[in-house]
Amino acid sequence: MDIEANGQPDSEEIRRLEAEHRHYSDQLENLLQKPWLSAEEQLEEVRLKKLKLHAKDQLAVRRSHGAYHLA
């Protein structure tokens, strides 16, 4: 993990992860607007949910390390 000179997690990395999470969320929302999903779209739904969760988990890790370094 990148730490800035002030001991904070790299804010650029956090912004990137937030944008990534939003991107997956938007894609998922668009997909779920359909009245029904094909088999391929159902797989894409699962893939997007996993990617979105991974980005969220990475954000939590980066943010918690920042709070830890401030203590």
C-alpha positions in Angstrom: 0.0 0.0 0.0 1.2 3.5 -0.8 1.5 5.9 2.1 1.8 9.6 1.5 4.4 11.6 3.5 1.7 12.6 6.1 1.0 8.9 6.9 -2.3 8.9 5.0 -3.1 6.2 2.5 -2.5 7.2 -1.0 -5.5 9.4 -1.8 -5.0 8.8 -5.6 -5.3 5.1 -5.0 -8.5 5.6 -2.9 -9.9 7.8 -5.7 -9.1 5.2 -8.3 -10.8 2.5 -6.2 -13.9 4.7 -5.6 -14.1 5.3 -9.4 -13.7 1.6 -10.1 -16.5 0.7 -7.5 -18.8 3.3 -9.1 -18.1 2.0 -12.6 -19.0 -1.6 -11.6 -22.0 -0.3 -9.7 -23.2 1.6 -12.8 -22.7 -1.4 -15.1 -24.6 -3.6 -12.7 -27.4 -1.2 -12.4 -27.7 -0.9 -16.2 -27.7 -4.7 -16.5 -30.4 -5.1 -13.9 -32.7 -2.7 -15.7 -33.5 -5.5 -18.1 -36.7 -7.5 -17.4 -34.8 -10.8 -17.7 -31.2 -11.8 -18.2 -29.7 -14.3 -20.6 -27.3 -16.9 -19.2 -24.3 -14.7 -20.3 -25.8 -11.7 -18.6 -26.4 -13.7 -15.4 -22.7 -14.6 -15.5 -21.8 -10.9 -16.1 -24.0 -10.0 -13.1 -22.1 -12.3 -10.8 -18.8 -11.1 -12.2 -19.7 -7.4 -11.7 -20.9 -8.1 -8.1 -17.6 -9.8 -7.3 -15.5 -7.0 -8.9 -17.6 -4.3 -7.1 -17.1 -6.2 -3.7 -13.4 -6.5 -4.3 -13.1 -2.8 -4.9 -15.1 -2.1 -1.8 -12.9 -4.4 0.3 -9.8 -2.8 -1.1 -11.1 0.6 -0.1 -11.9 -0.6 3.4 -8.4 -2.0 3.8 -6.8 1.3 2.5 -9.0 3.4 4.7 -8.4 1.3 7.8 -4.7 1.4 7.4 -4.9 5.2 7.2 -6.8 5.3 10.4 -4.3 2.9 12.0 -1.4 5.1 11.0 -3.1 8.2 12.5 -3.4 6.6 16.0 
